[in-house]
Amino acid sequence: MQTLDLSDPQTRLIVLTGAGTSAESGIPTYRAMNGLWRTHSIQEVATAYGFLNDPALGWRFYSERRVDALAASPNAGHVALADIEERLGDRFLLVTQNIDGLHQRAGSRRVIELHGNLLHSRCTVCDRPPFADDRLYQELPLPLCEVCTDRAAPGMIRPAVVWFGEAIQGADMARVEKFMESAPRGHLVFLAAGTSGVVTPASAFVEDAKRLAAATWLVNLEPPENVGYFQNVLLGASGAIFPALFGVTPG
Ligand code: APR
């Protein structure tokens, strides 16, 4: 089994994770045979239009996701990432497309949640900041925002996740760019894991990394759409591969 050489104190590691890294925790992925997008319509449950059209359907879907996330525990892959962060400190950054919060529960701290967090909610109208919320909204009436009740049409509470057609936070993108660009040339390692490489902007991070002469690694069960960009491809489960790849002992 290969091990990443991160011993040079100038080397920086950026890791991009997707749904596959939570699969071993029992969280369904999106595009597998039994994935969420095989049984649910993206248009209905993963767009702002779909939510406003049928918020009860949206909340049933995200309440099920909350149940799954709360019942799950971090797997060996999540733990290995937290361990390597412990060793690298500010030379490490984790960017996840996952909304389940399992990286933080494993101990990861330098995490960018590109697609938001399932266990937070926000208002459809006002700009109150997202707030922690693990409640299940499976029955009517659906929750309205308590902050904008004086409006003619108060906002609704919605999951604080980024849907198709919605913008990724500019500050998150800037943090990713800054981390990669500030690595000394030849000292950036980019690793993607558990992602099908079809959703931008995350799927294009490997191209940015390559422009910066990064070493590119992939850990994925099957070859993703953008597999051609990676120099080093390890096919398999992240929970099985990460501990050896990072040279950390499963605890
Ligand atoms: N270890 C590594 N890879 C795995 C594992 C595993 N244990 N299990 C599955 N995979 C791989 C699959 O082979 C697949 O390539 O993980 C990938 C999961 O792909 P998707 O289901 O498409 O998930 P993801 O790439 O994270 O989706 C991106 O799409 O709908 C949106 O917002 C949603 O964040 C999500 C985005």
Residues whose N, C-alpha, C, O or C-beta is under 5 A from the ligand:
A	BS01	APR	G18 A19 G20 T21 A23 E24 T29 Y30 R31 A32 Q97 N98 H115 G194 T195 S196 G197 V199 V219 N220 L221 E222 P224 G236 A237 S238
